[in-house]
Each structure stands twice: as structure tokens, then as C-alpha cells.
Amino acid sequence: MLSNEEIGIDLGTANILIYSKSKGMLLNEPSVVAYNTDTKSVIAVGEEAKKMVGKTPKNVIPVRPLRDGVIADFDMTSQMLKEFLKKAGKSSGMSIRKPTVVVCTPSGSTSVERRAIENAVKNYGAKQVHLIEEPIAAAIGADLPVDEPLANVIVDIGGGTSEVAIISFGGVVSSNSIRSGGDVMDEEIMNYVRKQYNMLIGIRTAELIKMEVGQAPVEHEERTMEVRGRDMVTGLPKPIQLTSTEIQGALKEILAQILETIRTTLESCPPELSGDIVDRGIILTGGGALLNGLQDWLSSEIVVPVHMAPNPLESVAVGTGRSLKMIKKLQKANK
């Protein structure tokens, strides 16, 4: 039995990822938990619970206990973490007992929010809990030299938050975050379909639309997708055709906010590091970075090279796990 496994946890609003130093990625599942309102017992977590969203009887409620990258429902988060760590242990064939855990937190989170995350992990029986800022974890996961005096610019577009940070010498030089990301994009798509077509669609359908025909504001070949929902006038189900140009218009506002956050962060960058940014550019991570055309649109707007991280979805979790060997150095830099 491994009595002291070292693991990194990316507590994301949309997905939870668990990474082990020795075994690599152990788990990547949606941060959704379904529970029975009568007995308060957990029925399903992860992928299984996500499939239930919008399709359950009254006494079964699928919830997302993490909102905007922080804990909204402490008890549900603790229970979900326990289930996920059990799952991760089973899938890797090892027992995760008294692990040393590194958890990432959004750079704008308060001390109360950070303590809630720490307590939720300690509830599982972790031996030690270290907290690391999400942009630093993303930079480590994207193979950037974070401990050198060079400017590394990370744009992490997650489910609940979008963060922009300039990292140098193991610490955050300048950072800004907005509490909107992939989830707000889904809501914008739902609102657009409701206003334009008088039709209600669920959050899962909106997410599928974003992945299939979502588009940043660049020239592109138009794509179409058939969507089914409930007509608000007749109350009956009906299909409609959506185009990528329509979704492009629906997402324009949220993408403008992300661009403004990047500009604000770059404006507050020390002059010495600005030279590095011109040479090295910025790195995109997080699920939102996979939006069609986003990379080209950003590079045309900020006239700086824009690169995609090797694996945008897993960067933060991989970096969280890898940061264990340099955690002391990082904590020293942040003190």
C-alpha cells in the first residue's frame, strides 16, 4: 500500500482532474454530483451524474458544487472529492491513503475560499495540502520555465473563470481574472436561441453547440447544426438549424471581455518583461481555449504571438502534480 502518494487536483468548475506523480493522469470527469433530496445520499458523480442533468425525477438533483472556480456547496464538494479519489484509486490499482495533495485555486480567490478548498481536501484524510495559483499550475503543465526570470503569459479560459497572468521567477507579476468562461458562453447560446427562435434548450445542448459550431470573431467557412428543444409558444418539441455565424455573434460580448482582461494585464506588465512577451508570446490553456478560431483572433487583436498549450484541458492538473517537486521554491517566491 502506498501510504503517501503525491497527487495534484485541478478543482475546476466544469471538470475535476486528478494527476499522480507516479502514474500520470488518474481521472478526468465533470464536476457534477447527483444526490437524493430525501436521503441526502450521493447517487452518482462525474460523467454518470452529468448524463442525468435535466433528465431526473423531482427527488434526484444533479448539481455542480463548484461555481466560478470556488466551492459553492462545501458538503457536496467533500463528498464528490471522496468519490473521485476512490475512483482514481481503483482505476490506478493503488490505495490513495494519506496523500500529499497540491490543489490549484483561482488567483482572485479570497482567503476564506482558499480555506474551504483546503478543508474539503483535508476531510478526505490528506497528510499535507498545498495550494498553488491556477495560472502557475497551468504554466508548469504547459512546460514553461516558470522558475526563470522570463515573462510567461498564461491565458487560462476555464468553465467558471478566465484568468490572465504574467509569471516570472516562480511568482505572479501581474494577473487579472473575470468570473466568466465556458459556462457563460453556454448561457449566452441558450439566451440567443430563446430570443431568436422562441425555443428553450438545456445547458448540455448549449455546450454541444459551442463545441460543434462555436466560433471566435474571424472569417470562417460557415457550419450548420441541427438543434432540438421546446417551442415556447406551442410547448412542443421542435428542431431548428443553427449556423456558426449566429453563434459567433452570440459569443462576441464574452470574448470581448476576455480580450479586455488580457489587454489590462499586459498594460500593467513591467517594461523589462514586455520584451520577453513580444518574443515568446502568450499561451492559451483551459477548455475555452479550444473554441474554433480563438487563437487566430487573439493574435490579430493583440499583435503578439499566441500559442496553444500542448494539452489545454489537462495543463492545470499536470502542472499541479508536477509542482510538488518545486513547491518550496514557489512558496518562497510568493511570500
C-alpha positions as CSV (number, residue, x, y, z in Angstrom):
1,M,0.0,0.0,0.0
2,L,1.3,3.4,-0.9
3,S,0.9,5.3,2.3
4,N,2.0,8.7,1.0
5,E,1.1,9.1,-2.7
6,E,1.7,12.6,-4.1
7,I,-1.3,13.9,-6.2
8,G,-2.4,17.1,-7.8
9,I,-6.0,18.1,-8.1
10,D,-7.5,20.6,-10.5
11,L,-10.8,21.5,-8.8
12,G,-12.4,23.0,-11.9
13,T,-15.9,24.4,-12.2
14,A,-16.6,22.2,-15.3
15,N,-14.2,19.2,-14.7
16,I,-12.2,17.7,-11.9
17,L,-8.8,16.2,-12.8
18,I,-6.6,14.1,-10.6
19,Y,-2.9,13.7,-11.5
20,S,-0.4,11.4,-9.8
21,K,3.3,12.0,-9.9
22,S,4.0,8.3,-10.4
23,K,1.0,7.2,-12.6
24,G,0.1,10.3,-14.6
25,M,-3.5,11.3,-15.2
26,L,-5.8,9.2,-13.0
27,L,-9.1,10.9,-13.5
28,N,-10.8,13.5,-15.7
29,E,-14.6,13.8,-15.1
30,P,-17.2,16.5,-15.0
31,S,-17.6,18.1,-11.5
32,V,-21.2,17.2,-11.2
33,V,-22.8,15.2,-8.3
34,A,-26.4,13.8,-8.3
35,Y,-28.0,13.3,-4.9
36,N,-31.3,12.2,-3.4
37,T,-33.1,15.1,-1.7
38,D,-35.0,12.7,0.6
39,T,-32.0,10.8,2.0
40,K,-29.2,13.4,1.1
41,S,-27.2,10.5,-0.2
42,V,-25.0,10.7,-3.3
43,I,-26.3,8.7,-6.2
44,A,-23.7,9.4,-8.9
45,V,-20.7,11.6,-9.6
46,G,-18.8,12.7,-12.7
47,E,-19.8,11.5,-16.2
48,E,-22.7,9.4,-14.8
49,A,-24.2,12.4,-13.0
50,K,-23.7,14.8,-16.0
51,K,-25.8,12.5,-18.2
52,M,-28.6,13.0,-15.6
53,V,-28.7,16.8,-15.9
54,G,-32.2,17.9,-16.9
55,K,-33.4,14.3,-17.0
56,T,-34.1,13.3,-13.4
57,P,-37.2,12.9,-11.2
58,K,-38.0,15.5,-8.6
59,N,-36.2,13.8,-5.7
60,V,-32.9,13.4,-7.6
61,I,-30.9,16.6,-8.3
62,P,-27.7,16.8,-10.2
63,V,-25.7,19.9,-9.0
64,R,-22.3,21.5,-9.7
65,P,-21.0,22.2,-6.2
66,L,-18.2,24.4,-7.6
67,R,-19.1,27.8,-9.0
68,D,-16.6,30.3,-10.6
69,G,-13.7,28.1,-9.6
70,V,-14.5,28.1,-5.9
71,I,-16.6,26.0,-3.6
72,A,-20.3,26.9,-3.5
73,D,-21.5,23.8,-1.6
74,F,-19.0,22.5,0.9
75,D,-20.6,19.2,1.9
76,M,-21.3,18.2,-1.7
77,T,-17.7,19.1,-2.8
78,S,-16.3,17.0,0.1
79,Q,-18.5,14.0,-0.9
80,M,-17.7,14.4,-4.5
81,L,-13.9,14.5,-3.8
82,K,-14.1,11.4,-1.7
83,E,-15.9,9.5,-4.5
84,F,-13.5,10.8,-7.1
85,L,-10.4,9.8,-5.1
86,K,-11.9,6.3,-4.5
87,K,-12.5,6.1,-8.3
88,A,-8.9,7.3,-9.0
89,G,-7.5,4.7,-6.6
90,K,-9.5,1.9,-8.2
91,S,-8.6,2.9,-11.8
92,S,-4.9,3.0,-11.0
93,G,-4.9,-0.1,-8.8
94,M,-3.4,1.7,-5.8
95,S,-4.7,2.9,-2.5
96,I,-4.5,6.6,-2.0
97,R,-4.1,6.8,1.8
98,K,-2.9,10.0,3.5
99,P,-1.7,11.6,0.2
100,T,0.2,14.8,-0.1
101,V,-2.0,16.9,-2.2
102,V,-1.5,20.1,-4.3
103,V,-4.7,21.9,-5.2
104,C,-4.9,24.8,-7.5
105,T,-7.0,27.9,-6.7
106,P,-8.1,30.8,-8.9
107,S,-5.7,33.8,-8.5
108,G,-8.5,36.1,-7.4
109,S,-9.9,33.8,-4.7
110,T,-10.2,35.1,-1.1
111,S,-8.6,33.5,2.0
112,V,-12.0,32.2,3.0
113,E,-12.4,30.4,-0.4
114,R,-8.9,29.0,-0.2
115,R,-9.5,27.7,3.4
116,A,-12.7,26.0,2.2
117,I,-10.8,24.2,-0.6
118,E,-8.1,23.2,1.9
119,N,-10.7,21.8,4.4
120,A,-12.5,19.9,1.7
121,V,-9.3,18.0,0.8
122,K,-8.3,17.5,4.4
123,N,-11.7,15.9,5.0
124,Y,-10.6,13.1,2.8
125,G,-7.6,12.5,5.1
126,A,-4.8,14.2,3.2
127,K,-1.5,14.3,5.1
128,Q,-0.5,17.7,3.7
129,V,-2.4,20.1,1.5
130,H,-0.5,22.8,-0.6
131,L,-2.4,25.4,-2.6
132,I,-1.0,26.7,-5.8
133,E,-2.4,29.5,-8.0
134,E,-4.1,28.2,-11.1
135,P,-2.0,30.2,-13.7
136,I,1.2,29.0,-12.2
137,A,0.0,25.4,-12.4
138,A,-1.1,25.9,-16.0
139,A,2.3,27.3,-16.9
140,I,4.1,24.4,-15.3
141,G,1.7,22.0,-17.2
142,A,2.4,23.8,-20.4
143,D,6.2,23.2,-20.0
144,L,7.1,26.8,-19.5
145,P,10.2,27.8,-17.5
146,V,8.3,29.4,-14.6
147,D,11.2,29.4,-12.2
148,E,13.4,31.5,-14.5
149,P,13.3,35.4,-14.7
150,L,11.4,35.3,-18.0
151,A,7.9,36.5,-18.8
152,N,5.5,33.7,-19.2
153,V,2.0,34.9,-20.1
154,I,-0.8,32.4,-19.5
155,V,-4.4,32.8,-20.6
156,D,-6.5,30.1,-18.8
157,I,-10.1,30.0,-20.0
158,G,-11.9,27.6,-17.7
159,G,-15.5,26.8,-17.1
160,G,-16.2,29.4,-14.3
161,T,-13.3,31.8,-14.5
162,S,-10.9,33.2,-17.2
163,E,-7.5,34.2,-15.8
164,V,-4.6,36.0,-17.4
165,A,-1.3,36.1,-15.6
166,I,2.3,37.1,-16.2
167,I,4.6,34.7,-14.4
168,S,8.3,35.2,-13.8
169,F,10.7,33.6,-11.4
170,G,8.1,31.3,-9.8
171,G,5.6,34.1,-8.9
172,V,2.7,36.0,-10.4
173,V,3.9,39.5,-11.5
174,S,0.6,40.7,-12.8
175,S,-2.8,39.0,-13.0
176,N,-6.4,39.6,-13.7
177,S,-9.4,37.3,-13.7
178,I,-13.0,37.5,-14.6
179,R,-15.6,35.2,-13.2
180,S,-16.9,34.1,-16.6
181,G,-15.7,31.4,-19.0
182,G,-17.2,28.4,-20.7
183,D,-20.3,28.4,-18.6
184,V,-21.2,31.9,-19.5
185,M,-20.6,31.1,-23.2
186,D,-23.2,28.2,-22.8
187,E,-25.7,30.6,-21.1
188,E,-25.2,33.2,-23.9
189,I,-26.0,30.5,-26.5
190,M,-29.2,29.5,-24.5
191,N,-30.3,33.1,-24.3
192,Y,-29.7,33.6,-28.1
193,V,-31.8,30.5,-29.0
194,R,-34.6,31.6,-26.7
195,K,-34.7,35.2,-28.0
196,Q,-34.2,34.4,-31.7
197,Y,-36.2,31.2,-32.1
198,N,-38.6,31.2,-29.0
199,M,-37.1,27.9,-28.1
200,L,-35.8,26.5,-24.8
201,I,-32.7,24.4,-24.8
202,G,-30.8,22.8,-21.9
203,I,-27.2,23.6,-20.7
204,R,-25.9,20.3,-22.1
205,T,-27.3,21.1,-25.6
206,A,-25.8,24.6,-25.4
207,E,-22.4,23.1,-24.6
208,L,-22.7,20.8,-27.6
209,I,-23.5,23.8,-29.8
210,K,-20.4,25.6,-28.5
211,M,-18.2,22.6,-29.3
212,E,-19.6,21.9,-32.7
213,V,-20.3,25.4,-34.2
214,G,-18.9,27.8,-31.6
215,Q,-16.7,30.4,-33.4
216,A,-14.5,33.4,-32.5
217,P,-15.0,36.6,-34.5
218,V,-12.8,35.6,-37.5
219,E,-13.6,34.9,-41.2
220,H,-14.5,31.2,-41.5
221,E,-16.4,28.7,-43.6
222,E,-19.9,28.5,-42.2
223,R,-21.0,25.3,-40.5
224,T,-24.6,24.3,-39.5
225,M,-26.0,22.1,-36.8
226,E,-29.5,20.7,-36.1
227,V,-30.7,21.5,-32.6
228,R,-33.8,20.2,-30.8
229,G,-35.6,22.0,-28.0
230,R,-39.0,23.0,-26.7
231,D,-41.1,25.6,-28.5
232,M,-42.1,28.3,-26.0
233,V,-45.3,29.1,-27.9
234,T,-46.7,25.7,-28.5
235,G,-44.9,23.9,-25.7
236,L,-44.0,21.1,-28.2
237,P,-40.5,19.8,-29.1
238,K,-39.1,21.2,-32.4
239,P,-35.8,21.1,-34.4
240,I,-34.0,24.2,-35.8
241,Q,-30.8,24.7,-37.8
242,L,-28.1,26.9,-36.2
243,T,-25.1,28.3,-38.1
244,S,-21.6,29.1,-36.8
245,T,-22.1,32.8,-37.8
246,E,-25.1,33.1,-35.4
247,I,-23.1,31.6,-32.5
248,Q,-20.2,33.9,-33.4
249,G,-22.5,36.8,-32.8
250,A,-23.8,35.3,-29.5
251,L,-20.3,34.9,-28.1
252,K,-18.9,38.3,-29.2
253,E,-19.5,40.0,-25.9
254,I,-17.9,37.4,-23.6
255,L,-14.9,37.2,-25.9
256,A,-14.5,41.0,-25.9
257,Q,-14.4,40.8,-22.0
258,I,-11.6,38.1,-22.2
259,L,-9.7,40.3,-24.7
260,E,-10.0,43.3,-22.4
261,T,-8.7,41.3,-19.4
262,I,-5.6,40.3,-21.5
263,R,-5.0,43.9,-22.5
264,T,-5.4,45.2,-18.9
265,T,-2.8,42.6,-17.7
266,L,-0.3,43.3,-20.5
267,E,-0.6,47.1,-19.8
268,S,0.5,46.6,-16.1
269,C,3.5,44.5,-17.1
270,P,7.0,45.8,-16.2
271,P,8.8,47.2,-19.3
272,E,11.7,44.7,-18.8
273,L,9.3,41.7,-19.2
274,S,7.4,43.3,-22.2
275,G,10.4,42.4,-24.4
276,D,10.1,38.8,-23.5
277,I,6.3,38.8,-24.3
278,V,7.0,40.1,-27.8
279,D,9.4,37.2,-28.4
280,R,7.7,34.4,-26.5
281,G,4.0,35.4,-26.9
282,I,1.2,34.1,-24.8
283,I,0.0,30.6,-24.1
284,L,-3.7,29.5,-24.2
285,T,-4.9,26.8,-21.8
286,G,-8.2,25.6,-20.4
287,G,-11.2,24.1,-22.2
288,G,-12.4,27.5,-23.5
289,A,-9.1,27.8,-25.5
290,L,-10.4,25.1,-27.8
291,L,-13.1,27.4,-29.3
292,N,-12.7,27.5,-33.1
293,G,-10.7,30.4,-34.4
294,L,-9.8,31.8,-30.9
295,Q,-6.1,31.5,-31.4
296,D,-6.1,33.4,-34.7
297,W,-8.5,36.1,-33.4
298,L,-6.4,36.8,-30.3
299,S,-3.1,37.0,-32.3
300,S,-4.7,39.5,-34.7
301,E,-6.2,41.6,-31.9
302,I,-3.1,41.9,-29.6
303,V,-0.4,41.6,-32.3
304,V,1.7,39.2,-30.1
305,P,2.3,35.5,-31.0
306,V,-0.4,33.3,-29.5
307,H,0.4,29.6,-28.8
308,M,-1.8,26.7,-27.7
309,A,-0.6,24.6,-24.7
310,P,0.2,21.0,-25.7
311,N,-2.9,19.8,-23.9
312,P,-5.1,22.7,-22.9
313,L,-7.6,20.7,-20.9
314,E,-5.1,18.9,-18.7
315,S,-2.4,21.7,-18.3
316,V,-3.5,22.8,-14.9
317,A,-3.8,19.2,-13.5
318,V,-0.5,18.1,-14.9
319,G,1.2,21.3,-13.6
320,T,-0.4,20.8,-10.2
321,G,1.1,17.3,-9.9
322,R,4.5,18.4,-11.2
323,S,4.7,21.4,-8.9
324,L,5.3,19.1,-5.9
325,K,9.0,19.0,-6.6
326,M,9.2,22.7,-6.8
327,I,6.6,23.7,-4.2
328,K,9.1,25.0,-1.7
329,K,10.7,27.3,-4.3
330,L,7.2,28.5,-5.4
331,Q,6.1,29.2,-1.9
332,K,9.3,31.2,-1.2
333,A,8.7,33.3,-4.3
334,N,5.1,34.0,-3.3
335,K,5.9,35.0,0.3
